[in-house]
Amino acid sequence: MTLSILLFCMFLGVTVVAYIMISASTEVFESASEKVATQTDSQLRKMFLFANTKKLLVLYVLMLVIVPIALFLLNQSIVVIVIAVVLMLMAPRFILNSMAKRRKAAINKALPDALAQVAGAMRAGATFSSALQSMVEEQKGPLGQEFGLLLREQRLGARLEHALDNLGERIQSEEVDLVISAALIAQEVGGNLAEILQRLSVTIRRKMEMEGKIKALTSQGVLQGYVVTALPFFILIALTFIEPDATGPMFSSVLGWAFLLVIGILQLIGGMMIRKIVNIDI
């Protein structure tokens, strides 16, 4: 009788502890998923992309579970499964950063012509806001979207200074910051804003031409950095298929995994150093 009571108490205690752990983990997962969904939604809205981030997050978690199981059922090695999981974990941030970078590049590319258009409209007698409106009506793509949002904020009662600050916060571009600073200074101090914008258009265009020349001259160094960084891994993959007996201990022993970790860290540091050398900021 005493033994039965003891076993029942142990079972009850384990059940309570398991329930508490599951509840706590569920709350942590919900809090983390809500935070990730909010941050992702904010980043997408800055790029004028609107989607149900919670559904995307659920789909992403399902893929994180399904892909490793599928690879395991296909008799893939643990190394392939780990690499696949790591790539999937890195993919969302990489995709969002790549989309934001392409959007910023498109804005900077269209900015000189847009500034020249605004300057021409102001020389013809238009105000700054009306010149921006005419530019937005003709400009397509990210630049028209951003300045269109600026004009909508003004219509809703926001001051020009606040609307311009919001524009700079969304785009995070040095070229756009120059335009914002010029507009704010001209509004506070006075001056020929049309002439300032025209000069900024020429300056930004020359800056972009110089960046293009530097990119062309350093492209070989960038390619060499990618090749030097990736070459040892490609050689290791080839040797895994050619000489599996020789490379097997690297994936089946603690010392081998330690060597792989050191190699990966050194290669990453070398690639970052090469990228730092060829990345010339104007």
C-alpha positions, 0 to 999 in steps of 0.5 A: 500500500505504501509502495503504491502511494509512493509510486502515485506521488512520483507519477504525479510529481513527474506529470506536474513538472512535465506540464510546467516545463511544456507550459513554460516552453510554449510561452517562450516559443510564443513570445519569441515567435511574436517578436520575430514576426513583429521584426520581420513585419517591420522590415517588410513594411519598410520595403513596402511589402505586406504579408502575413508574417505569422503564417510565414513563420509557421511555414518556416518552422515546418520546413526546419522540421521537415527538411532534416527528416527528409534528408535523414530518410534519404540516407544523407550523412549528419554533416549534410543535415547539419549544413542544411539546417545551418543554411536554413537558419541563415536564409531569412536574414540573408534574404531580407538583407539582400532585398533591403540592399537591392532596394537601397541601390535602386533608390540611389540609382534613381536619385540623381535624375529625380533631383534634377527633375525636382530642381527643374520644376522649382526653377519653373516656379513650383514649390518644393512639395509640388515639385516632389509631387510631380516627380512622384507621379513620374517616378516608378519603383522604390524612390517614388514609393518613399517620396509618395509616403513623405507627401502622404505624411504631410497631407496628414498633418506632419511637418516637413522636418518630421516627414524628411526625418522619417524618410531618412530613417526608412532608407538609411542612405548617405545620398538621401541624407545629403538631400534631407540635410540640404532641404532642412538647411534651405528651409531654416536658413534660406537659399536657392534650393533648386540650385542646391538640388541640381548640384547634389544631383551632379555630385551623387552621379559622379560619386556613383560613377566613381564607386562603379569604377572602384567596384570594377577594379576590385571585382577580381580581388572579391572573386579571389576572396570567394575562391580562396575561402570556398576552395578548401571546403570543395576539396574536402567534399571531393576527398570525401567521395574519392578517399572516404577512408582517409577523410572518415576520421575527420567526421567521426572523431572529436579531434576531427571535428575540432580540426574542422571547427578551427579550419572553418574559423580561420577560413571565415577570418581570412575571407572577412579580411580579404573583403575588408581590404577590397571594400573601399568606401568613398 
